[in-house]
Amino acid sequence: MTLALDSIDQALAPLVEVKDLKHVYGGGKAGPGLVVLEDVNLTLKANEIVGLLGRSGSGKSTLLRSIAGLITPTAGTVSVSDVPGDDAAHGVAMVFQSFALFPWLTVQKNVELGLEAQGVPPDIRRKRTLAAIDLIGLDGFENAYPKELSGGMRQRVGLARALVVQPSVLLMDEPFSALDVLTAETLRTDLLDLWSEGRMPIRSILLVTHNIEEAVLMCDRILVFSSNPGRVIAEIKVDLPQPRKRLDPAFRTLVDDIYARMTAKPKAPAREGHFPGTGLGMALTHISTNTLNGMIETLSGGPYNGSADLADLARELQMEADELLPIAETLQLMRFAELAGRTLRLTAPGKRYDSFDVDQRKQMFAQHLLAYVPLAAHIRRVLDDRASHQAPASRFRDELEDFMSEAYAEETMDSIISWGRYGEIFAYHEDDDRFSLDDPA
């Protein structure tokens, strides 16, 4: 009886357990550092696919790398359990977004690498490698080099390389994002077939994605992450039977619900320096004015007539949430549109903007940029006050870095330069990294 209970406990024990994980990049003498993850807790059990869903910069990949042991978190613990009594199980294996293959090695040699590192004898190594290659549908390409393979085939090699070491947990970091739509769909379907048929030597999958439909298609549970810093803000159980259909009303309802959760205003104030924020500490995503104008025109026309469901908009434009939400938030920041739950609708100024010609649009954009983006108004004020009407961009970049990381500061400056040029509120000279009023509006 004791042995039976022990077996049950082992079967129910989590394969991966993350407790109070925090990760900070930078810090020390340079400043407090960038908090990427904070107070993250996660449990992964046997026989489930769990998705980590969130925007770029929410720390999903950092969490995955912490679990894989590739980086050490600043605080918290990560526990990974192997399959009891099975010497072939080695905890975790990872499939990366990039194919990460050695171009000078054949498919077989690329797949064998992990086994060779483990000291597996050549005959066993060859047998397991060929079985893994056959499993993922590349039988006949053993002696091909990566340059001879399509993107989808290269990612299959990456999958075989992960499976051949027979891990307990398969970690996948946006494994389909570098592929075209049809190739990604084929590989996703094949992976689900192998999983449902029990043909892969793994017990669970942890998948990082920013594609909401992909998460609903594949996962049993979805953890939704906020950004700046990354925290789990929702856990969603997906009870839909496999295979799942995108046009199923229940599927669509769940996708819409996730969009609403990802666009919901945070209950607690965002960390200073990140949108939504105030003053110079507002980090900006670099969205081109062509993209902003195109989205306004799309919303204004049929079938939306000024208001669109984000999920419908993403499907129509073939955009992922990670691409669509920054555009929507920038339009909201500029007061040309507003986000209400999962709905994006044009404001009255947005509708007027759509009706204007090019010159009128530029004038209105300049007015809104100066009124609602503090950094733009700050730069223009400094230029107006100086007798030379010039200022080095480094002066403003340094100010931003008091609020945010160097990377965020650089992207914010790129945004301001692009938007300011479009609105003609100042000129920027790249050769000497300088703002001026040489040709202001």
Steps between C-alpha positions, in 0.01 A plus 500: 500500500781739586671431166173562314444830679857602428443427130185712500683786673780481244248504214326808641820684593575801282764460232593867524440729795591869499464695823524879551732540202650842431749599233677833467722597210779747571515682829796561728689824453314570176168531683221285639476282188202391293255270680387255232320245719357542848315262736445236232357166613439209265429129526520259207353154544514186290293463182430867437602772259528836673534825308675816616324782318591866509650798326865535401695606805273318746778260596358178351826394336696600809279271707550215254877543509492503879318167498748361246790604722644732234479801733483539877207702635567788736267353762262207543537131427456270201455125552497247217418134565628218276302188428559275806709195426566590135864577431411625151298791635708813539251756622448752223587567137436817306388596150597856410333759280805509271597166354842509674653226283868460421521560124807279457326194651247273333151449636611181673806661658298800618248272669772284656671790678307474826554126526868540426527756780338247735755235405249266338683218310512548120278202411224604741544862397449415134194283570327768709592779258357319198184420695456867594557616142243250377255607770498865394464418131851554363588141415718512188663833591751361750800605289362837388650825626287783648547717188320229299191513723199731514425698814240248612739209448773676699260550789414130483871427544498724808203305633672166435812623677291580807302175494798268451627561854161378629426785742219514752400848387524661157552876513403686182587866452274636223591200281271596209549878487784490246293293256246606239134452590442173310825337614433599860150353481631171361772464763260598779249237387768230468628577849149475648446169320822355643403626846144366494622162371759478778783451253738760647723400795391798713252550780409867461554804277555860609443734206587871472289687247350841429247352257167474682340258252807277514473483879131408485562243226775317688481552873315344792579801717608853409687737731458862391790732586496872556802711407745722687555294702370162386243349733232234457174697486268218396491122476252364246399136472420392143232230513440477125547150352778433249523552209384858545341710229559873466143563384348320799297763696652378828848541353422855383351590839815387679725692260290814554519454877879480489519817290287674762729381779812615317360847435348548846640790698730380781352506849827631638693790349751400236867524597628850427644536155262275311171552316255593634707761684543870537769757436836422347491150649256377235661231284378501141476224242634598160198482269532668161259779413406304186385214724307735729333670203421163344335375819287816526389455139425131558288575806316779320404291199272201466419267656616668822363853453703638787499208746658154484539193716874443546477129421308570177750772409795268561351229280413740220844662500682173576670659800590346832408662829861604550482705179146635536492612864791751478331665202170521687670638812690763301177619336346515847798698632457750216123516568414383147340181634403342828522145633196374688543136596564316176357780282704766321296800385588830338450816703348814352850639428590169338203523267592857408859394439381233257308761297797738466749532215874440555590849617203521737589161644858610567379814678254307716758232577743771616235653726420166664867404526583818689187475717515133600863384474703686765841421352405661166381816676816503715732482198309773318503723811878462540553585132273803524681630809853471360638784288650247259177298489716186516565226758689169497273196503731342759371754753145360473619140472685538831186640661301199384753257648418640844160335456558195281757264353733605220308283249165656591655846488637434150164378370323796661742741331449325165125548544527868586739571212270329248179658632660844544628498143157401369328776696781742409535621859880472477778368278745227589851475352630143519860587410559685825201363698342844542153658513434841352225730374655526152171405340232502772128496437 
